[in-house]
Every structure is written in C-alpha cells, then in structure tokens.
C-alpha cells in the first residue's frame, strides 16, 4: 500500500503508525522519497527511481539513526546519481568490482598527495589513513559510505579532537576527489555537515628560568648527542619549524640568513642573529654530507628528534614541553621585547597576520606590564594627592571621581 503524505518531518514520521501490513508513505515535496512502515512498526526511509530504464528501490536507513533531513539529503544524492545513469549502490560498477574506501585511499595517496603535497604532509596523510580511516571504513564501498559512517568515525576520536578534525579534513578531500573520479555522484560528499570539535590552543612556552634549565641540560648532553643539541638550539634561536631545521642543508646557509627554497609557505629567508650563527659555525662539516643536522649513517640527516628531546626535557624538568613549543617560545620572547605582530610574522614565515595573532596570548608578562602602565596612568588621577590639585575648567575642584565642588 502506498500513500502520499505532507512533507516528511519528524512530527509526521512519528505520527505514522503500523496498520497490520507494510505500507509506504511518499513525501509530497521530493518525488521518489518515502517512508516504509513495516507491520512490526519499524520505519525505513526509501527511494524509488528509474535507473537506465528500470525501476529501482534503494533503502536509505532506519528512522532514528537517520533523521528526515538526513534521509532527504541522501535521497537527493541517490536521485542525482540515477539521473546520470550511475548506480548509487556501486558507483557505476558492478557490486563486486565497485571500489572500496581502501582503494580510494590508495589512489588519493598515489595520484593527489604525491603530486600536490609536501613530504611531511604526505607522511601525515598516510598515517591518518593507516591508523584511523582504513581500519574504520576501508572495506566499505566508496559509493555506500554515508554521513553516519563518517560521523561515527569522527565521534570515536572525540577524546583527541585535533586528530579527529584533521582526519575529517582528509576524508572530505578524499570523497571530493571520488566525485571527480566518478566513484560517487556530484554533491554527495558524506563529510558535509559533520561538525568539527572545538580545539583548545596550547599555551606553552619557556619562561626565562626554564630556558636557563634547558640551556644547562643541552650543555651537559652535548657530547652525547651533538646533532640533536645543535638542532634544538637552532629551533629556539630562529623560530623555525622542526622540518626546516631537520632537513637544513649547508647550501642554504648565508652570512646573515638561512635561505629556505621550499618552506611550508614557500621560499623564505630566516634571519640569523649572532648566537644562531655561532651555533652553525660550531657544527663540523663533512665532505660526504649536505645536511647541517647530520644523522648516524653517513650522508643522512637526523630523522628522529623526538627520542633525544624526551630525554632532554625530562632531565630539565620540562616534560610538558613539545619541540614545537620552542617556536612558540621564540614568538613569545619577541612579543615580550616589544616586537610587533607584523615583524614576528615575518620572522616566523607567516603569510597571514591572523596566523601570527594566535601567539599574542603567550606573552602574559608583557601584557601584565602593559596593563600596569595603563592602569597606573589612569590611577594617578584617582589618588588622594591629586584630588587636592585637580581643578576643572570652571574652577571647581574635583574629588577624583568626576564630581566637582565650586569654591566658596
């Protein structure tokens, strides 16, 4: 039995009751979109349409896990695919030959990431696919992945919101390319409307006293791990990113700067202060290695700086400090010394001022000092010793709070 109802909404769907046999109730606004109510009371959203001349039925999902709005969005995607002659269940291929999400991941890494992304980004994307995406939905057919699948994966990572949001971004790009490659219908990206988690920015940087402790430990372990110690000193003295120092070549070094040909935001020159130049001058050069931070194997650069950093920070009592916080410390010290955000952005290689602005909260000491100067200036007008001499233009004395008394 089939009937037409008004637009399928939560209210209308909840109001539909089983009448002893299966029934389908069609939405009045979207042709082909309906709700099947079983005699058992279970309700499923369905789509009926013609595909290559044949009448086909597609089940979207059960009411409850799917809201009417979610089901309507899925129905639109199914109808759009069918109109183009693409089977929404297989992406145009037979079910057995239809590509799975693991196939999409592989093509994404080989065709898109390898061509358009930097090495560190390639490694990060591959890691997210290996650890999070393929284990969760790798066997699911590309055309069958629904928003609920993406939402479930994202929700499972809720205890690490940063990782969850970056993984969602990778998935979104993958499924956008699936549309370009004809593996899904246009406008069917299942990542749409999955809300990202709020991220709390880290507020960690080294105080002068902590910098003293770090410097002391670096001197103590320098003979044990000279390359790592040189890397950490350069990170703190230049504000560079870890990858920029880790893969630094001698050919990039100039008298007053480091010329990076391919940094995160493109080529840039990193100014060198006297202390940074002294660190570079103390590093021994070998004829068979182009790398400033040499690795254990001849001709290689040091790959793993996390292990020596964990040892150093533990010894210095700085176990909550990450390597990237050395860059934060460079920015916060610059702010404390009165450098503008524009200048700090140039030193850090930022292309947008809003990227640099996030460091402004780090220099709490300088903010507190500025607040003390301002309130001190205003407070001078409110002290007792000023009340006796503060006279308004009319000749009336002020009591320091805006109230005036005319002289007798």
C-alpha positions as CSV (number, residue, x, y, z in Angstrom):
1,X,0.0,0.0,0.0
2,X,1.3,3.4,-0.9
3,X,0.0,6.8,0.2
4,X,1.2,10.4,-0.2
5,X,1.6,12.5,2.9
6,X,2.8,16.0,3.5
7,X,6.5,16.7,3.8
8,X,8.2,14.0,5.8
9,X,9.2,15.7,9.1
10,X,10.0,14.2,12.5
11,X,6.4,15.0,13.6
12,X,4.7,13.4,10.6
13,X,7.0,10.3,10.7
14,X,6.5,9.8,14.4
15,X,2.7,10.1,13.9
16,X,2.6,7.3,11.3
17,X,1.5,4.0,12.9
18,X,1.5,0.4,11.6
19,X,-1.8,-0.8,10.3
20,X,-1.3,-4.5,10.2
21,X,0.6,-4.6,6.9
22,X,3.6,-3.0,5.2
23,X,2.9,0.5,3.8
24,X,4.9,3.2,2.0
25,X,4.2,6.9,2.6
26,X,5.6,9.2,-0.1
27,X,6.9,12.7,0.6
28,X,4.8,15.4,-1.1
29,X,7.8,17.6,-2.0
30,X,10.5,15.2,-3.2
31,X,9.3,12.7,-5.8
32,X,10.5,9.2,-5.1
33,X,11.4,9.8,-1.5
34,X,9.3,7.9,1.0
35,X,9.0,6.1,4.3
36,X,8.3,2.4,4.5
37,X,6.4,1.4,7.7
38,X,6.5,-2.3,8.4
39,X,3.7,-4.1,10.2
40,X,6.1,-4.6,13.0
41,X,6.4,-0.9,13.4
42,X,9.9,-0.4,12.1
43,X,10.3,2.5,9.8
44,X,12.9,2.9,6.9
45,X,13.5,5.8,4.5
46,X,13.4,4.6,0.9
47,X,13.9,6.0,-2.6
48,X,12.2,4.7,-5.8
49,X,13.5,5.9,-9.1
50,X,14.3,4.6,-12.6
51,X,17.9,3.7,-13.4
52,X,18.7,3.0,-17.1
53,X,15.0,2.4,-17.8
54,X,14.5,0.0,-14.9
55,X,12.5,0.8,-11.7
56,X,14.8,0.5,-8.7
57,X,14.3,0.7,-4.9
58,X,17.0,1.9,-2.5
59,X,16.8,1.8,1.2
60,X,18.5,4.7,2.9
61,X,18.3,3.7,6.5
62,X,16.1,3.3,9.6
63,X,14.2,6.2,11.2
64,X,16.0,7.1,14.4
65,X,19.7,6.7,13.3
66,X,18.5,8.8,10.3
67,X,16.5,12.0,10.8
68,X,14.1,13.0,8.0
69,X,16.5,15.8,6.9
70,X,19.5,13.4,6.8
71,X,17.4,10.9,4.7
72,X,16.2,13.7,2.4
73,X,19.8,14.7,1.7
74,X,20.8,11.1,0.9
75,X,17.7,10.7,-1.3
76,X,18.7,13.8,-3.3
77,X,22.1,12.2,-3.9
78,X,20.6,8.9,-4.9
79,X,18.2,10.6,-7.3
80,X,21.0,12.7,-8.8
81,X,23.2,9.6,-9.4
82,X,20.3,7.7,-11.0
83,X,19.6,10.6,-13.3
84,X,23.2,10.4,-14.6
85,X,22.9,6.7,-15.1
86,X,25.2,5.9,-12.1
87,X,24.1,3.1,-9.8
88,X,24.2,4.8,-6.3
89,X,24.9,1.4,-4.7
90,X,28.1,0.7,-6.7
91,X,29.3,4.0,-8.1
92,X,28.6,2.8,-11.7
93,X,30.3,-0.5,-11.4
94,X,29.0,-4.0,-10.6
95,X,28.9,-4.6,-6.8
96,X,31.9,-7.0,-6.8
97,X,34.0,-4.5,-8.8
98,X,32.9,-1.4,-7.0
99,X,35.9,0.4,-5.4
100,X,36.2,0.2,-1.6
101,X,37.3,3.1,0.6
102,X,40.8,1.5,0.9
103,X,41.0,1.7,-2.9
104,X,40.1,5.4,-2.7
105,X,42.8,5.9,0.0
106,X,45.4,4.3,-2.2
107,X,44.5,6.3,-5.3
108,X,44.3,9.5,-3.2
109,X,47.9,9.0,-1.9
110,X,49.4,7.9,-5.2
111,X,47.7,10.4,-7.5
112,X,46.9,13.5,-5.5
113,X,49.0,13.6,-2.3
114,X,52.2,12.5,-4.1
115,X,51.8,15.4,-6.6
116,X,50.4,18.2,-4.6
117,X,51.7,17.8,-1.0
118,X,55.0,18.3,0.7
119,X,56.8,15.3,2.1
120,X,55.7,15.9,5.8
121,X,52.1,16.3,4.7
122,X,52.3,13.1,2.7
123,X,53.6,11.2,5.7
124,X,50.8,12.7,7.9
125,X,48.0,11.9,5.4
126,X,49.3,8.3,5.0
127,X,49.5,7.9,8.8
128,X,45.9,9.1,9.3
129,X,44.7,6.7,6.6
130,X,46.6,3.8,8.1
131,X,45.7,4.4,11.7
132,X,42.1,5.8,11.6
133,X,40.4,5.7,8.2
134,X,41.1,2.2,6.7
135,X,40.5,0.3,10.0
136,X,37.1,2.0,10.3
137,X,35.7,2.1,6.8
138,X,38.4,0.7,4.5
139,X,36.2,-2.3,3.4
140,X,33.1,-0.1,2.8
141,X,32.3,0.6,-0.9
142,X,33.0,4.2,-1.8
143,X,29.5,4.8,-3.1
144,X,28.0,3.3,0.0
145,X,29.7,5.4,2.6
146,X,27.1,7.5,4.3
147,X,27.3,10.5,6.6
148,X,26.5,8.3,9.6
149,X,29.7,6.3,8.9
150,X,31.8,9.5,8.9
151,X,30.1,10.8,12.0
152,X,30.7,7.5,13.8
153,X,34.4,7.5,12.9
154,X,34.7,11.2,14.0
155,X,32.9,10.5,17.2
156,X,35.1,7.6,18.1
157,X,38.0,10.1,18.1
158,X,36.3,12.6,20.3
159,X,38.9,12.2,23.1
160,X,41.5,13.6,20.7
161,X,39.7,16.5,18.9
162,X,42.7,17.8,16.9
163,X,43.3,14.4,15.4
164,X,39.6,13.9,14.8
165,X,39.3,17.2,12.9
166,X,42.4,16.6,10.8
167,X,41.2,13.1,9.9
168,X,37.8,14.6,8.9
169,X,39.6,17.0,6.6
170,X,41.5,14.2,4.9
171,X,38.2,12.3,4.4
172,X,36.5,15.3,3.0
173,X,39.2,15.8,0.4
174,X,39.2,12.1,-0.5
175,X,35.5,12.0,-1.1
176,X,35.6,15.2,-3.1
177,X,38.1,13.5,-5.4
178,X,35.9,10.4,-5.5
179,X,33.3,12.7,-7.2
180,X,35.9,14.0,-9.7
181,X,36.9,10.4,-10.5
182,X,33.3,9.3,-11.0
183,X,33.2,7.0,-8.0
184,X,30.4,9.0,-6.3
185,X,27.7,11.3,-7.5
186,X,28.4,15.0,-7.6
187,X,27.5,16.8,-4.4
188,X,27.4,13.6,-2.4
189,X,30.4,14.1,-0.1
190,X,29.4,12.3,3.2
191,X,31.6,14.6,5.3
192,X,29.3,17.6,4.8
193,X,27.5,18.8,7.9
194,X,29.7,16.7,10.3
195,X,30.6,19.3,12.9
196,X,34.2,19.6,13.9
197,X,35.2,19.6,17.5
198,X,36.3,22.7,19.3
199,X,40.0,22.7,19.8
200,X,41.8,24.3,22.7
201,X,45.0,26.0,21.6
202,X,48.1,25.2,23.6
203,X,49.6,28.0,25.7
204,X,53.0,26.6,26.4
205,X,56.3,28.5,26.1
206,X,59.5,28.6,28.0
207,X,60.0,31.2,30.8
208,X,63.5,32.7,31.2
209,X,64.1,30.4,34.1
210,X,63.0,27.4,32.1
211,X,65.2,28.5,29.2
212,X,68.1,28.6,31.7
213,X,67.4,25.0,32.7
214,X,67.1,23.8,29.1
215,X,70.4,25.5,28.2
216,X,72.2,23.9,31.1
217,X,70.9,20.4,30.1
218,X,71.9,21.0,26.5
219,X,75.4,21.8,27.6
220,X,75.5,18.6,29.7
221,X,74.5,16.2,26.9
222,X,76.2,17.9,24.0
223,X,79.0,15.4,23.8
224,X,76.4,12.5,23.8
225,X,74.1,13.9,21.1
226,X,75.8,16.8,19.3
227,X,73.5,16.9,16.3
228,X,70.3,16.9,18.4
229,X,71.6,19.6,20.7
230,X,72.5,21.8,17.7
231,X,69.0,21.3,16.3
232,X,67.3,22.3,19.5
233,X,69.4,25.4,19.9
234,X,68.7,26.4,16.3
235,X,65.0,25.8,16.8
236,X,65.0,28.1,19.8
237,X,67.2,30.8,18.2
238,X,65.5,31.0,14.8
239,X,61.8,30.1,15.5
240,X,62.0,27.7,12.6
241,X,59.7,24.7,12.2
242,X,61.1,21.3,13.1
243,X,61.2,20.1,9.5
244,X,63.0,23.2,8.4
245,X,65.9,22.6,10.7
246,X,65.8,18.8,10.4
247,X,66.3,19.0,6.6
248,X,68.5,22.0,6.6
249,X,71.3,21.9,4.0
250,X,74.7,23.7,4.2
251,X,74.0,25.2,0.7
252,X,71.1,27.2,2.3
253,X,73.3,29.0,4.8
254,X,74.3,32.6,4.0
255,X,76.3,35.0,6.1
256,X,73.3,36.7,7.7
257,X,70.4,34.3,7.0
258,X,69.2,30.9,6.0
259,X,67.6,30.8,2.5
260,X,64.9,28.1,2.6
261,X,63.8,27.4,-1.0
262,X,60.7,25.4,-0.1
263,X,59.3,26.1,3.4
264,X,55.7,25.4,4.4
265,X,54.6,28.8,2.9
266,X,57.1,28.8,0.1
267,X,60.7,30.1,-0.1
268,X,61.8,32.4,2.6
269,X,64.9,33.9,4.3
270,X,65.3,33.2,8.0
271,X,67.5,36.0,9.7
272,X,70.4,34.8,11.8
273,X,71.4,36.5,15.0
274,X,75.0,36.3,16.3
275,X,74.0,33.4,18.7
276,X,72.5,31.3,15.9
277,X,75.5,32.0,13.6
278,X,77.8,30.8,16.4
279,X,75.8,27.5,16.7
280,X,76.2,26.9,12.9
281,X,79.9,27.7,13.0
282,X,80.4,25.2,15.7
283,X,78.9,22.3,13.8
284,X,81.5,20.2,12.0
285,X,81.1,19.8,8.3
286,X,81.8,16.6,6.4
287,X,82.5,16.3,2.7
288,X,80.1,13.4,2.2
289,X,77.0,15.1,3.8
290,X,75.0,18.1,2.7
291,X,73.0,18.1,5.9
292,X,73.5,20.5,8.8
293,X,71.9,18.2,11.3
294,X,73.8,15.0,10.4
295,X,72.4,11.6,11.1
296,X,74.2,8.5,12.4
297,X,74.5,7.0,8.9
298,X,77.0,8.8,6.5
299,X,75.2,11.2,4.2
300,X,71.9,11.2,6.1
301,X,70.2,13.8,8.3
302,X,68.9,13.1,11.8
303,X,65.4,11.7,11.4
304,X,64.2,11.1,14.9
305,X,64.5,14.1,17.2
306,X,61.6,13.1,19.5
307,X,63.6,10.5,21.4
308,X,66.5,12.8,22.4
309,X,64.0,15.6,23.2
310,X,62.1,13.3,25.6
311,X,65.4,12.6,27.4
312,X,66.4,16.3,27.5
313,X,63.1,17.7,28.6
314,X,62.8,15.1,31.4
315,X,66.3,16.0,32.7
316,X,65.4,19.7,32.6
317,X,62.0,19.1,34.3
318,X,60.1,20.3,31.2
319,X,58.1,17.1,30.4
320,X,55.1,19.0,29.1
321,X,57.1,21.0,26.6
322,X,56.9,19.8,22.9
323,X,59.5,20.5,20.3
324,X,57.1,22.9,18.6
325,X,56.9,24.9,21.8
326,X,60.4,26.1,21.1
327,X,58.9,28.0,18.2
328,X,56.2,29.4,20.5
329,X,58.9,30.5,22.9
330,X,60.7,32.4,20.2
331,X,57.5,34.2,19.3
332,X,56.6,35.0,22.9
333,X,60.1,36.3,23.7
334,X,59.8,38.6,20.7
335,X,56.4,39.9,22.0
336,X,57.9,40.4,25.4
337,X,60.7,42.5,23.9
338,X,58.1,44.7,22.2
339,X,58.3,43.4,18.6
340,X,55.1,43.9,16.6
341,X,53.0,41.0,15.3
342,X,53.8,42.0,11.8
343,X,57.6,41.7,12.5
344,X,57.1,38.4,14.3
345,X,55.1,37.1,11.4
346,X,58.0,37.9,9.0
347,X,60.4,36.2,11.3
348,X,58.3,33.0,11.6
349,X,57.4,32.9,7.9
350,X,53.7,33.5,8.2
351,X,51.8,34.8,5.2
352,X,48.7,36.0,7.2
353,X,48.7,38.2,10.3
354,X,45.9,36.1,11.8
355,X,48.3,33.2,12.0
356,X,50.7,35.3,14.0
357,X,48.0,36.8,16.2
358,X,47.5,33.4,17.9
359,X,50.8,33.9,19.6
360,X,49.8,37.2,21.2
361,X,48.3,35.5,24.2
362,X,51.7,33.8,25.1
363,X,53.4,36.9,26.3
364,X,51.5,37.2,29.6
365,X,54.3,39.1,31.4
366,X,54.4,41.8,28.8
367,X,50.6,42.0,28.7
368,X,50.6,42.4,32.5
369,X,53.3,45.1,32.3
370,X,51.3,47.0,29.7
371,X,48.2,46.7,31.9
372,X,50.2,48.0,34.9
373,X,51.4,51.0,32.8
374,X,47.9,51.9,31.6
375,X,46.1,51.4,35.0
376,X,49.0,53.3,36.7
377,X,48.5,56.2,34.3
378,X,44.7,56.3,35.0
379,X,45.1,55.6,38.6
380,X,47.3,58.7,39.1
381,X,44.2,60.8,38.6
382,X,42.3,58.9,41.3
383,X,44.9,59.1,44.2
384,X,44.4,61.4,47.2
385,X,47.4,63.6,46.5
386,X,45.9,64.5,43.1
387,X,42.4,65.3,44.4
388,X,43.7,68.5,46.1
389,X,45.1,69.9,42.9
390,X,42.7,68.7,40.2
391,X,40.6,71.6,39.1
392,X,38.1,71.6,36.3
393,X,37.9,74.4,33.7
394,X,35.1,76.1,35.6
395,X,37.4,76.5,38.7
396,X,35.7,73.8,40.7
397,X,37.8,71.2,42.5
398,X,37.5,67.6,41.5
399,X,37.2,64.8,44.1
400,X,38.9,62.4,41.6
401,X,35.7,60.6,40.6
402,X,34.1,63.1,38.2
403,X,32.3,65.1,40.9
404,X,33.1,68.8,41.2
405,X,32.7,71.3,44.0
406,X,32.8,75.0,43.3
407,X,35.0,77.1,45.6
408,X,33.1,79.1,48.3
